[in-house]
Amino acid sequence: MKLLSWNIWGGKYLPGVIDFLASVGADIVALQEVEEQADGSNTAQYIAQKLGYSYVYARSMRYNNGEQEAYRGNAVLSKYPILTHTTHVLSREQSRTAVQADIDIAGNILHVVSVHIIHAHQQPSPVQVEQVTSLVQAVPKKRVVIMGDFNALPESEAIGIMRRAFGDTDASDTPSWCLYPDGCKVCKPESVEWKLDYIFTTADVPIKNFQAETSQASDHLPISVVVT
């Protein structure tokens, strides 16, 4: 099976997101920065309907969209049945959540988690440490895949905590951000130079072929692995 994770930048280039996901045909997709609409719908729901996935979504962050209060969250899309899902609250300050989908694959349950940790502009962050510590404690200990935008460099304390608890599927620390200069007004990125996106697994989930995919539909590159 192919698993893919992608921060879709609030769906700024949503048609391109849909075209890319349709061309790749991943079996399970973790999305971050999924935009909520005023009527309660969200972009993950729209993508799932377009491409024939089941999906779950959980609100994760609040931000100001001009004069309006708006929300974004995390989602898991799956070509296999999603039996249940859980929302894990990772911190109260600068609140973020992770959404866990329990997916039935030929009678076996795979726990897939989509997560988006706060952005600390590539600097040490106690809140990031709190959030990943909460994540490690909250998720199951077997048959787990955690995918998402951790907003943390490979040498950071937050990623060190994740790597001690789970296997990191990317041994080469492939950069995944940022494609656009307006991806962050503080960082002012000029190229794809930082690795912020990761896929972690428990030891009982064999993986191969990590790669950063090619798309211009977000400021983040999609990342993927093949799981047996």
C-alpha positions as CSV (number, residue, x, y, z in Angstrom):
1,M,0.0,0.0,0.0
2,K,1.1,3.5,-0.7
3,L,0.7,6.0,2.2
4,L,1.0,9.8,1.6
5,S,1.1,12.8,3.9
6,W,0.6,16.4,2.8
7,N,0.1,19.8,4.4
8,I,-2.2,21.3,1.7
9,W,-1.8,25.0,2.8
10,G,-5.5,25.5,3.5
11,G,-6.4,24.3,0.0
12,K,-5.1,27.4,-1.5
13,Y,-4.5,25.5,-4.8
14,L,-7.2,22.9,-4.2
15,P,-7.8,21.8,-7.8
16,G,-4.1,21.1,-8.0
17,V,-4.2,19.1,-4.8
18,I,-7.1,17.0,-6.2
19,D,-5.3,16.4,-9.5
20,F,-2.1,15.3,-7.8
21,L,-3.9,12.9,-5.4
22,A,-5.9,11.5,-8.3
23,S,-2.7,10.9,-10.3
24,V,-0.8,9.3,-7.4
25,G,-3.6,7.0,-6.2
26,A,-2.4,6.5,-2.6
27,D,-4.3,4.0,-0.6
28,I,-4.2,6.1,2.6
29,V,-3.7,9.9,2.8
30,A,-3.0,12.1,5.8
31,L,-3.8,15.8,5.2
32,Q,-2.9,18.8,7.3
33,E,-4.3,22.4,7.1
34,V,-7.6,21.2,6.0
35,E,-9.9,24.3,5.8
36,E,-13.3,24.4,7.4
37,Q,-16.1,26.2,5.7
38,A,-18.8,28.3,7.4
39,D,-21.4,25.6,6.8
40,G,-19.3,23.0,8.7
41,S,-18.0,21.2,5.7
42,N,-14.3,21.0,5.0
43,T,-11.9,20.4,2.1
44,A,-11.1,16.8,3.1
45,Q,-14.8,16.0,2.7
46,Y,-14.7,17.5,-0.7
47,I,-11.6,15.7,-1.8
48,A,-12.9,12.4,-0.4
49,Q,-16.1,12.8,-2.4
50,K,-14.2,13.6,-5.6
51,L,-11.8,10.7,-5.4
52,G,-13.8,8.0,-3.7
53,Y,-12.2,7.9,-0.2
54,S,-13.6,7.4,3.2
55,Y,-12.4,10.1,5.5
56,V,-12.3,11.4,9.1
57,Y,-11.5,15.0,10.1
58,A,-10.7,16.8,13.4
59,R,-10.4,20.5,14.0
60,S,-6.9,21.4,15.2
61,M,-6.2,25.2,14.9
62,R,-7.9,28.5,14.9
63,Y,-6.6,31.5,12.9
64,N,-7.8,34.9,11.6
65,N,-8.9,34.8,8.0
66,G,-9.1,38.5,7.4
67,E,-11.8,39.8,9.7
68,Q,-13.3,36.3,10.3
69,E,-12.3,33.6,12.8
70,A,-11.6,30.4,10.9
71,Y,-10.5,26.9,11.6
72,R,-8.2,24.2,10.0
73,G,-7.7,20.6,11.0
74,N,-6.2,17.3,10.1
75,A,-7.8,14.4,8.2
76,V,-7.2,10.8,7.1
77,L,-8.5,9.6,3.8
78,S,-8.6,5.8,3.1
79,K,-9.6,3.4,0.3
80,Y,-10.1,0.8,3.1
81,P,-12.9,0.9,5.7
82,I,-12.4,3.3,8.6
83,L,-13.9,1.6,11.6
84,T,-13.5,4.2,14.3
85,H,-11.6,7.4,14.9
86,T,-10.2,9.4,17.8
87,T,-9.1,13.0,18.3
88,H,-6.1,13.4,20.6
89,V,-5.7,16.9,22.2
90,L,-1.9,17.6,22.3
91,S,-1.8,20.8,24.3
92,R,-4.1,23.5,25.7
93,E,-1.7,26.4,25.0
94,Q,-1.5,27.0,21.3
95,S,-3.9,24.1,21.0
96,R,-3.3,21.4,18.4
97,T,-4.8,17.9,17.9
98,A,-4.1,14.7,16.1
99,V,-6.8,12.6,14.4
100,Q,-6.4,8.8,14.5
101,A,-8.2,6.6,12.1
102,D,-8.5,2.8,12.8
103,I,-8.5,1.2,9.4
104,D,-9.6,-2.4,8.5
105,I,-7.1,-3.9,6.0
106,A,-8.1,-7.5,5.3
107,G,-9.1,-8.1,8.9
108,N,-6.1,-6.3,10.4
109,I,-6.4,-2.9,12.1
110,L,-3.8,-0.2,11.1
111,H,-3.9,2.9,13.2
112,V,-3.1,5.9,11.0
113,V,-2.6,9.3,12.7
114,S,-2.5,12.7,11.0
115,V,-0.9,15.5,13.0
116,H,0.2,19.2,12.6
117,I,2.5,20.6,15.3
118,I,2.9,24.3,15.9
119,H,5.4,26.3,13.8
120,A,8.3,27.6,15.8
121,H,10.2,28.9,12.8
122,Q,13.0,26.3,13.1
123,Q,13.7,27.3,16.7
124,P,13.6,25.2,20.0
125,S,10.1,25.1,21.3
126,P,8.8,23.8,24.7
127,V,5.3,23.7,23.2
128,Q,6.4,21.4,20.4
129,V,8.0,19.1,23.0
130,E,4.8,19.1,25.0
131,Q,2.7,18.3,21.8
132,V,4.9,15.4,20.6
133,T,5.2,14.0,24.1
134,S,1.4,14.0,24.4
135,L,1.2,12.3,20.9
136,V,3.6,9.5,21.9
137,Q,1.6,8.8,25.1
138,A,-1.8,8.9,23.3
139,V,-1.4,6.6,20.3
140,P,-1.4,2.8,20.3
141,K,1.9,0.9,20.5
142,K,1.4,-1.5,17.6
143,R,0.5,-1.2,13.9
144,V,0.7,2.6,14.0
145,V,1.7,5.0,11.2
146,I,2.0,8.7,12.2
147,M,2.2,11.2,9.4
148,G,2.2,14.9,9.3
149,D,3.8,18.4,9.5
150,F,5.8,18.5,12.6
151,N,7.3,21.9,11.9
152,A,10.5,20.7,13.5
153,L,14.0,20.1,12.1
154,P,15.6,16.6,12.3
155,E,18.0,17.7,15.0
156,S,15.3,19.2,17.2
157,E,14.2,17.9,20.6
158,A,10.7,17.2,19.3
159,I,11.9,15.0,16.5
160,G,14.4,13.3,18.9
161,I,11.4,12.3,21.1
162,M,9.6,10.9,18.0
163,R,12.6,8.9,16.8
164,R,13.1,7.3,20.2
165,A,9.6,6.1,20.2
166,F,9.0,5.2,16.6
167,G,10.9,4.4,13.4
168,D,11.5,7.3,11.1
169,T,10.9,6.2,7.5
170,D,13.3,8.8,6.0
171,A,16.9,8.1,6.7
172,S,18.2,10.9,4.5
173,D,16.2,13.8,6.1
174,T,14.8,14.9,2.7
175,P,13.7,18.6,2.7
176,S,10.0,19.2,2.3
177,W,9.4,23.0,2.8
178,C,9.1,25.7,1.4
179,L,8.0,26.0,-2.3
180,Y,6.8,29.6,-2.0
181,P,8.3,32.7,-0.4
182,D,5.0,33.6,1.2
183,G,4.9,30.3,3.0
184,C,6.0,32.1,6.1
185,K,6.5,35.9,6.6
186,V,8.9,35.3,9.5
187,C,11.1,32.6,7.9
188,K,11.0,34.2,4.4
189,P,11.9,30.9,2.7
190,E,13.7,31.1,-0.7
191,S,13.8,27.4,-1.6
192,V,12.9,23.9,-0.3
193,E,15.6,23.7,2.3
194,W,14.0,22.5,5.6
195,K,12.6,19.1,6.5
196,L,9.4,19.6,8.5
197,D,7.3,16.7,7.3
198,Y,7.7,13.1,8.6
199,I,6.2,9.6,8.5
200,F,6.8,7.5,11.6
201,T,5.9,3.8,12.2
202,T,6.0,1.2,14.9
203,A,8.4,-1.7,14.2
204,D,5.7,-4.1,13.1
205,V,4.9,-2.0,10.1
206,P,7.5,-2.8,7.3
207,I,8.1,0.2,5.0
208,K,10.2,1.1,2.0
209,N,10.6,3.7,-0.7
210,F,10.2,7.0,1.2
211,Q,10.1,9.9,-1.2
212,A,9.2,13.6,-1.4
213,E,6.8,13.8,-4.3
214,T,6.6,16.6,-6.8
215,S,3.7,19.1,-6.8
216,Q,3.2,22.9,-6.9
217,A,-0.2,22.8,-5.2
218,S,1.1,23.7,-1.7
219,D,4.0,25.3,0.1
220,H,4.9,21.8,1.4
221,L,5.9,18.8,-0.7
222,P,3.8,15.7,-0.3
223,I,5.8,12.8,1.2
224,S,5.0,9.1,0.8
225,V,6.1,5.5,1.7
226,V,5.1,2.0,0.7
227,V,3.9,-0.2,3.5
228,T,3.6,-3.9,3.5
